[in-house]
């Protein structure tokens, strides 16, 4: 690590000396834990890529994705914090965190906010699991104790299980399960078709396809040419903007200039493997899906379709997704991640559901109050979503909230 890296604990200092309140930890769980923090992502590249080799759950765990995000968003070095936890001299966990102020609250959180379906610390799953509950608690406590200048560490959307290990992040602060992650995991399109599509489902898809085909020539492609990809991206954001206007929702991509990041990720030298799938009707783009591939996993970050009522009768969005599913599993993709939030397309295609947890680590008394209040808000929100009448009223409140002057997309 560079000279800007700040050692928080003396190298190989026993955790019982680092944290006075772990004296009750069983002797077998006491390990030599050290923590380092740096404000330069390049300092942790080797460690980060080593963790990536164990597999990732999200683009938010990708070094290239976060490096590009930090650069495009021009996040000051002072607000970048990369916390490395070592056990017996070996890196076991890495927390890439953005220090920011949201509604007056100073907090540490994931860099991309709501722009990925889930997140998780970068970890060596086998070593972390071998630490046991006490060891993991000591490690997380040492790592979060190294953070200063904020009230709260807020880690949203962490899977309840990862790498075959359940509750591996259970000792990371207090956790609240309020969302579900939806994934399609298949070895081939044949398996996906057999297990996910009933006879009536196939008939319905065919009828929608016939209606769309009756409007003109339908073509599906994965765009590889950079110029064509940029043009399709412009159409995708225009379609999303039209959708936001129709729903009375603030356009976070345009208002916060997030479009620049997604454009930058398309460039050949970005390090990010973007797969742009489009559906055309008589040569015109009527549906787009913006996906990122990491290993054998594909993550859908954005999707759009034409707002033309005449074209919508053929369900271009669903037809585009159908063709994606028919294609990607036979190209080496084994997991297609569709993010959180229940929708018809996830009900139709996803055979794996993973609970997502919000994790809170209070750093100050005010942080404890904020965590308690936000947790209560999350429970209320989850309850409201489960009740159709309340959900309609909640949507109306959100629409009013989104239209308030000076509204920002940054949320706890």
RARA-V84112 format. One record per residue. RES is the residue in one small letter. PSI is psi in whole degrees, -180 to 180 (NA if undefined). NEAR is the number of other ideal C-beta (glycine too) atoms within 8 Angstrom. Layout:
((RES/PSI/NEAR) (RES/PSI/NEAR))
//
This chain:
((x/157/6) (x/178/8) (x/-17/3) (x/-8/8) (x/134/11) (x/111/7) (x/126/9) (x/-34/10) (x/145/11) (x/138/6) (x/129/7) (x/27/7) (x/130/11) (x/141/8) (x/-29/14) (x/-24/9) (x/-31/5) (x/-41/9) (x/113/10) (x/-26/4) (x/18/4) (x/20/12) (x/-25/6) (x/-3/3) (x/135/11) (x/146/6) (x/-38/5) (x/-24/5) (x/-8/11) (x/120/11) (x/163/10) (x/107/10) (x/132/15) (x/152/14) (x/138/15) (x/146/12) (x/135/13) (x/156/14) (x/10/9) (x/118/11) (x/-30/13) (x/-27/6) (x/-26/11) (x/12/13) (x/-48/9) (x/-45/6) (x/-45/10) (x/-50/13) (x/-30/9) (x/-41/8) (x/-38/13) (x/-31/13) (x/-23/6) (x/-10/8) (x/146/7) (x/155/11) (x/-7/9) (x/152/13) (x/-24/13) (x/-10/13) (x/4/11) (x/126/13) (x/-46/11) (x/-38/9) (x/-48/13) (x/-39/13) (x/-43/10) (x/-39/14) (x/-48/12) (x/-42/11) (x/-48/7) (x/-39/9) (x/-5/8) (x/49/5) (x/124/9) (x/147/6) (x/-37/6) (x/-21/6) (x/3/9) (x/130/14) (x/119/14) (x/109/15) (x/120/14) (x/127/13) (x/126/16) (x/144/12) (x/123/13) (x/37/7) (x/3/8) (x/128/8) (x/129/11) (x/-28/12) (x/151/14) (x/129/15) (x/110/12) (x/113/12) (x/144/14) (x/121/11) (x/125/13) (x/171/9) (x/124/6) (x/117/9) (x/40/4) (x/-4/4) (x/128/12) (x/121/9) (x/161/16) (x/134/11) (x/179/13) (x/150/12) (x/-50/13) (x/2/11) (x/-123/9) (x/13/7) (x/11/6) (x/153/14) (x/-32/10) (x/172/16) (x/169/12) (x/153/13) (x/151/10) (x/126/12) (x/158/13) (x/100/11) (x/-43/12) (x/-47/6) (x/-40/11) (x/-42/14) (x/-38/8) (x/-18/7) (x/-26/14) (x/174/8) (x/-46/7) (x/-43/11) (x/-42/12) (x/-41/14) (x/-42/9) (x/-40/17) (x/-51/15) (x/-39/14) (x/-42/10) (x/-40/16) (x/-44/13) (x/-27/13) (x/-17/9) (x/-8/11) (x/131/15) (x/169/5) (x/20/5) (x/169/13) (x/-23/11) (x/144/16) (x/118/16) (x/112/13) (x/100/14) (x/155/10) (x/54/12) (x/127/16) (x/142/12) (x/-24/10) (x/151/9) (x/140/10) (x/31/7) (x/2/5) (x/124/10) (x/140/5) (x/33/7) (x/-20/13) (x/16/12) (x/-24/8) (x/6/7) (x/88/12) (x/-154/11) (x/144/8) (x/150/12) (x/124/10) (x/117/8) (x/-8/10) (x/171/10) (x/138/9) (x/136/15) (x/129/13) (x/150/13) (x/120/14) (x/111/8) (x/154/11) (x/-16/5) (x/165/8) (x/-35/11) (x/-45/6) (x/-45/10) (x/-47/14) (x/-42/9) (x/-41/7) (x/-26/7) (x/-17/10) (x/116/9) (x/174/5) (x/-41/5) (x/-35/6) (x/-43/10) (x/-41/9) (x/-43/8) (x/-45/8) (x/-40/12) (x/-39/8) (x/-42/8) (x/-41/12) (x/-39/12) (x/-40/8) (x/-40/11) (x/-41/15) (x/-28/10) (x/-17/6) (x/-13/10) (x/-171/6) (x/123/8) (x/131/11) (x/142/7) (x/141/10) (x/156/7) (x/116/7) (x/128/10) (x/-27/5) (x/124/6) (x/-43/8) (x/-44/6) (x/-36/9) (x/-42/13) (x/-41/10) (x/-42/8) (x/-35/13) (x/-41/15) (x/-42/8) (x/-41/11) (x/-46/13) (x/-32/12) (x/-41/8) (x/-40/13) (x/-42/12) (x/-41/11) (x/-39/9) (x/-43/10) (x/-43/10) (x/-42/8) (x/-32/7) (x/-4/7) (x/32/7) (x/142/8) (x/134/9) (x/95/10) (x/-30/8) (x/-44/12) (x/-48/9) (x/-34/8) (x/8/8) (x/39/6) (x/-18/9) (x/-31/10) (x/-36/8) (x/-47/11) (x/-32/13) (x/-43/10) (x/-36/10) (x/-24/12) (x/-23/12) (x/143/8) (x/-29/4) (x/13/4) (x/-25/11) (x/-6/7) (x/128/11) (x/94/6) (x/133/12) (x/114/9) (x/112/14) (x/133/15) (x/150/13) (x/129/15) (x/148/13) (x/113/13) (x/41/6) (x/-12/6) (x/136/6) (x/122/10) (x/-10/12) (x/145/14) (x/145/18) (x/125/13) (x/110/13) (x/152/13) (x/135/15) (x/131/11) (x/108/10) (x/-125/6) (x/21/6) (x/137/12) (x/135/12) (x/122/14) (x/117/12) (x/-38/11) (x/143/11) (x/154/11) (x/163/12) (x/164/12) (x/142/9) (x/4/9) (x/117/7) (x/-34/6) (x/-41/6) (x/-32/12) (x/-21/11) (x/-22/9) (x/9/13) (x/63/10) (x/-34/15) (x/-46/11) (x/-35/10) (x/-36/16) (x/-45/18) (x/-39/12) (x/-44/10) (x/-32/11) (x/-47/12) (x/-37/13) (x/-18/7) (x/-49/12) (x/-34/9) (x/-24/14) (x/5/6) (x/13/6) (x/-2/4) (x/131/11) (x/-21/9) (x/126/10) (x/109/15) (x/123/14) (x/8/12) (x/-170/12) (x/169/10) (x/124/6) (x/129/6) (x/168/6) (x/-42/5) (x/-34/10) (x/-37/11) (x/-38/8) (x/-37/9) (x/-24/13) (x/125/11) (x/2/9) (x/130/8) (x/129/8) (x/124/11) (x/140/10) (x/139/15) (x/145/13) (x/127/15) (x/136/14) (x/131/15) (x/108/12) (x/134/13) (x/-16/11) (x/166/9) (x/-39/6) (x/-38/8) (x/-36/14) (x/-40/9) (x/-43/8) (x/-43/14) (x/-43/13) (x/-43/8) (x/-43/8) (x/-38/12) (x/-41/12) (x/-40/8) (x/-42/8) (x/-39/11) (x/-42/10) (x/-42/8) (x/-43/10) (x/-40/10) (x/-42/9) (x/-38/11) (x/-23/8) (x/-6/6) (x/117/8) (x/-41/5) (x/-46/6) (x/-36/9) (x/-39/11) (x/-43/8) (x/-39/9) (x/-41/11) (x/-39/8) (x/-42/8) (x/-42/8) (x/-38/9) (x/-41/11) (x/-43/8) (x/-43/8) (x/-24/10) (x/-3/8) (x/140/7) (x/138/3) (x/10/4) (x/131/9) (x/156/5) (x/-17/10) (x/123/6) (x/157/6) (x/NA/9))
//
